Amino acid sequence: MSASIYKGTGVALVTPLKKNKTIDFDALRKLVDHVINNGVNFLVALGTTAETPTLSLAEKLDVLINVIEQCNGRVPVVAGIGGNNTHEIIEQFQTYPLDQVDAILSVSPYYNKPSQAGIIAHFNELNKHTPKPIILYNVPGRTGSNMSSATTLKLANECENIIGIKEASGNMVQCMELVKHKPKGFTLLSGDDNLTLAQIACGFDGVISVAANCFTKDFCEMVQSALKHSIPHAQKLHYKLLDGIDLLFAEGNPSGVKCVLSEMGICENEFRLPVVPVSHLVHEQIKHFISSL
């Protein structure tokens, strides 16, 4: 499938939980409808925002199947499948219902901090075995190592099944190097909601967003305006949302976004340890921001 279908706003869906910490599938289906009805271009299930480290394999499969069924073909679905054990990821390619998804989002290996050569070897191996196109995910703040622009570009040029990257290094020079040197058709997606406008202005194609769970309509409109070079309108929406976006990440993700979604009546403000709700102070700041909208 063409990488061009991932232009615009993708949303990294949260996994709603009930007070007894089981998955709230009714709320998940409600969230899928909410984001699609308010303008997202594609869904990402089982990303970091989905609290996947605390989900069992069976739960991950149930989440993905529910997202696919509720989406019902309205927009593309991307499945997050990544980790720091290359062989295990390849095994998971055979476990997940990937015939029903459009692409895979795969994070650069975390914790074991491989060299750039190790990162290249890891994704080369995934490229050989994947049944679907792969979108790389560079997030040094979580993985402990940065995937350099040279590494990304080498993979982009040499791996036919690697079609894009979610770039969350926060390094704008690195982002511009990707824009300048990427091969034709390779998709660049922001992984930083507060930098999305700037990255699109530099030449990015869109975003995989946390904020699009809750500030969906305005955020999607901001992205589309930026892509259409309607920068003044995009700036207006960017600055309207900026304080709210900062609050989403003030005490970790997805603590902030689930707080907002609970205030919107979409899901409960529930988590599995070690993630906990935001503090009373941040919760009050979030409520104040929502009321200002």
Number of C-alpha atoms within 10 A of each C-alpha: 9 11 18 13 13 26 20 25 27 28 28 26 27 27 26 28 21 15 11 10 12 14 19 17 18 13 18 22 19 15 23 21 15 17 23 19 12 18 19 25 22 23 25 25 28 25 23 18 22 21 21 18 15 14 17 10 14 9 14 22 16 15 23 23 18 18 24 24 12 16 18 11 11 14 17 19 26 29 28 24 19 24 17 18 12 15 12 11 18 19 11 15 17 12 11 19 14 20 9 16 20 20 26 24 24 22 24 26 26 19 12 11 16 20 12 16 9 12 21 18 15 18 23 17 14 22 20 12 15 19 17 20 21 27 28 25 24 25 22 19 12 16 19 14 21 21 24 17 19 15 14 23 19 14 22 23 14 11 17 13 21 27 24 26 25 23 28 24 21 18 10 14 10 16 22 16 14 23 21 11 11 20 14 8 12 21 25 27 30 29 24 21 22 20 18 25 25 15 26 22 14 14 17 23 25 27 32 30 27 26 26 25 25 24 20 22 17 19 26 27 20 26 27 20 19 25 20 10 13 13 17 12 13 23 17 11 19 25 12 15 21 14 14 24 22 15 21 26 16 14 16 15 20 24 24 27 27 27 22 26 19 15 17 12 11 19 24 19 23 22 23 15 10 8 15 16 20 24 13 9 8 17 19 12 15 24 14 12 15 14 8 8 9
